[in-house]
């Protein structure tokens, strides 16, 4: 009985560690997007091209205060420079994800069918968010005010490593009622408005590479799980003999 409990404990701990490895891996370390800066003159707001997430050229307007974000119109491309990022623990569903697709269930014949449920457009559940959601961050602007922002892990890592960086090109995006509810507490703590987010993710590029990223993360996490579980179980069996 004790042996089975220890075996179960080792497997569970290995799974938890593998989950955090999966969550923490940044696939853009291996597959990098085009980082050629886009200048303001190259942006055509009348075209179907979206420039969010593209590297910001030197003439892209930089936000200096939270008020400037609130005053923007929806088609105004801007960026921001910051040296501080704060995780909110709140996640918004990725724009290209079908909220009904991820709630499908398996029927008696083993087929995936619609459950009729719509996945929430925001959550504070890190496990639920791991594949289909992206986190909201708070960033500090030059006047020391904070705004909500969404951008890739590569930028987050650079800021957390102490760099003062220029973020990619973004647009002001209105937050949903659900997102505002989850974000209210932390935004109040930093005197930030929870109405808008500076959205700086290249949706087209991310969607194109999402499956590859998932396989890479799963593969690395699976190796970690196997090494930990097999190693710990081997040691346990030797000690218990």
C-alpha positions in Angstrom: 0.0 0.0 0.0 2.8 2.4 1.0 4.6 1.5 -2.2 1.6 2.4 -4.4 1.2 5.7 -2.6 4.8 6.7 -3.1 4.6 5.6 -6.8 1.5 7.8 -7.3 3.1 10.7 -5.5 6.2 10.5 -7.8 4.1 10.4 -10.9 1.9 13.3 -9.7 4.9 15.5 -8.8 6.6 14.7 -12.2 3.4 15.7 -14.0 3.2 19.0 -12.1 6.8 19.8 -12.9 6.2 18.8 -16.6 3.2 21.1 -16.7 5.2 24.1 -15.5 7.9 23.3 -18.0 5.3 23.2 -20.7 3.9 26.5 -19.6 7.2 28.2 -19.2 8.8 27.2 -22.6 9.1 30.0 -25.1 9.1 28.4 -28.6 10.2 31.7 -30.1 13.6 30.9 -28.9 13.8 28.3 -31.6 11.5 29.8 -34.3 11.8 33.6 -34.5 9.4 36.0 -36.2 10.7 38.5 -38.7 12.2 41.4 -36.6 12.6 43.9 -39.4 11.3 47.2 -38.0 8.1 48.6 -39.7 8.2 52.3 -40.2 5.1 54.6 -39.9 5.2 55.4 -43.6 4.9 51.7 -44.4 1.6 51.3 -42.6 -1.5 51.5 -44.7 -4.6 51.6 -42.5 -6.9 51.2 -45.5 -5.5 47.8 -46.4 -6.3 44.4 -44.8 -2.8 44.1 -43.4 -2.5 44.1 -39.6 0.7 45.3 -38.1 0.2 44.3 -34.5 3.2 42.4 -33.2 5.6 43.7 -35.8 8.9 45.2 -34.7 8.4 49.0 -34.2 10.4 51.4 -36.3 11.9 54.5 -34.8 9.0 56.7 -35.9 6.2 54.7 -34.5 4.6 56.8 -31.7 5.6 55.8 -28.2 3.1 56.0 -25.4 4.3 58.1 -22.5 1.2 58.0 -20.3 -1.9 55.9 -19.6 -4.1 58.9 -20.7 -2.6 58.6 -24.2 -3.9 55.0 -24.5 -7.3 56.1 -23.5 -7.4 58.8 -26.1 -6.3 56.6 -29.0 -8.7 55.6 -31.8 -8.9 52.0 -32.8 -6.8 52.4 -36.0 -3.8 54.3 -34.4 -0.7 52.1 -34.3 1.6 52.9 -31.4 4.2 51.2 -29.2 5.6 51.7 -25.7 9.0 51.5 -24.1 9.2 49.9 -20.7 11.5 48.2 -18.2 8.8 46.8 -15.9 6.3 44.1 -16.5 3.8 42.6 -14.0 2.0 39.4 -14.5 -1.7 39.7 -13.8 -2.6 36.0 -13.7 -5.5 36.8 -16.0 -5.7 35.4 -19.5 -7.8 36.3 -22.6 -8.8 33.8 -25.2 -6.6 34.0 -28.4 -8.5 35.9 -31.1 -8.2 33.0 -33.6 -9.5 30.3 -31.2 -13.1 29.2 -31.7 -14.6 29.3 -28.2 -17.0 26.5 -29.1 -14.3 24.2 -30.5 -12.4 23.9 -27.3 -15.4 22.8 -25.3 -16.2 19.8 -27.5 -16.8 16.5 -25.7 -16.4 12.9 -26.8 -19.6 11.0 -27.4 -20.3 7.3 -26.9 -18.8 6.5 -30.3 -15.6 8.3 -29.5 -16.2 11.2 -31.7 -15.7 14.8 -30.7 -19.0 16.7 -30.8 -20.1 20.2 -29.8 -21.2 20.6 -26.2 -23.0 23.8 -27.0 -21.0 25.6 -24.4 -18.9 28.7 -25.2 -15.5 28.9 -23.5 -15.1 32.0 -21.4 -13.3 34.9 -23.1 -11.2 35.4 -20.0 -10.0 33.3 -17.1 -7.7 33.3 -14.1 -7.2 29.6 -14.2 -3.6 28.9 -15.4 -4.4 25.3 -16.2 -7.3 26.2 -18.4 -5.4 29.0 -20.0 -2.2 27.0 -20.9 -3.1 26.4 -24.6 -5.9 28.6 -25.8 -5.4 31.9 -23.8 -2.7 34.6 -23.5 -1.9 36.6 -20.4 -2.6 40.2 -19.8 0.4 42.2 -18.4 0.7 45.5 -16.7 3.6 47.6 -18.0 5.0 50.9 -16.6 5.2 53.9 -18.9 7.7 56.8 -18.7 5.3 58.9 -16.4 5.2 55.9 -14.1 1.6 55.1 -14.9 0.6 51.5 -15.7 -1.4 50.1 -18.7 -2.6 46.7 -19.6 -0.7 45.1 -22.5 -0.5 41.8 -24.3 2.7 40.7 -26.2 4.9 37.7 -26.8 7.0 35.8 -24.2 10.3 36.9 -25.8 9.6 40.5 -24.9 8.4 39.6 -21.4 11.6 37.6 -20.8 13.8 40.5 -21.9 12.0 42.9 -19.5 12.2 40.5 -16.6 15.9 40.2 -17.3 16.3 43.9 -16.6 16.2 45.3 -20.2 14.5 48.5 -21.1 12.9 47.6 -24.4 10.7 49.0 -27.1 7.7 46.7 -27.5 6.2 45.7 -30.9 3.5 47.7 -32.7 0.1 47.6 -31.1 -3.5 48.8 -31.2 -5.8 49.8 -28.5 -8.2 46.9 -27.8 -11.3 47.1 -25.6 -11.5 44.5 -22.9 -14.6 42.3 -22.5 -16.7 42.5 -19.4 -15.4 39.2 -18.2 -11.8 40.3 -18.6 -12.5 43.6 -16.8 -14.0 41.7 -13.9 -10.9 39.5 -13.5 -8.5 42.4 -14.0 -10.2 44.9 -11.7 -8.4 43.9 -8.5 -4.8 44.1 -9.8 -5.6 47.2 -11.9 -6.9 49.0 -8.8 -3.7 48.1 -7.0 -1.6 49.8 -9.7 -4.1 52.6 -10.4 -4.5 51.3 -14.0 -7.6 51.4 -16.1 -9.0 47.9 -16.9 -11.0 49.2 -19.9 -8.4 48.9 -22.6 -5.3 46.8 -23.5 -2.5 47.7 -25.8 -2.6 44.6 -28.0 0.8 43.8 -29.5 0.6 40.2 -30.9 1.0 39.1 -34.5 -2.1 36.9 -34.7 -1.5 35.6 -38.2 2.1 34.5 -37.4 1.1 33.0 -34.0 -1.8 31.0 -35.5 0.4 29.8 -38.3 3.0 28.4 -35.9 0.7 27.4 -33.0 0.6 23.7 -33.8 4.4 23.5 -34.2 4.9 25.4 -30.9 2.5 23.0 -29.2 4.4 19.9 -30.4 7.7 21.4 -29.3 6.5 22.3 -25.9 4.8 18.9 -25.5 7.9 17.0 -26.6 10.2 18.8 -24.1 7.7 18.5 -21.3 7.2 14.8 -22.0 11.0 14.2 -21.8 11.1 16.1 -18.5 8.2 13.9 -17.1 9.8 10.7 -18.2 13.3 11.5 -16.9 11.9 12.7 -13.5 9.4 9.8 -13.1 11.7 7.0 -14.2 14.7 8.4 -12.3 12.7 8.9 -9.1 11.0 5.5 -9.3 14.3 3.8 -10.0 15.9 5.3 -7.0 12.8 4.5 -4.9 12.9 0.8 -5.9 16.6 0.5 -5.2 16.1 2.1 -1.7 13.0 0.1 -0.9 14.5 -3.3 -1.8 
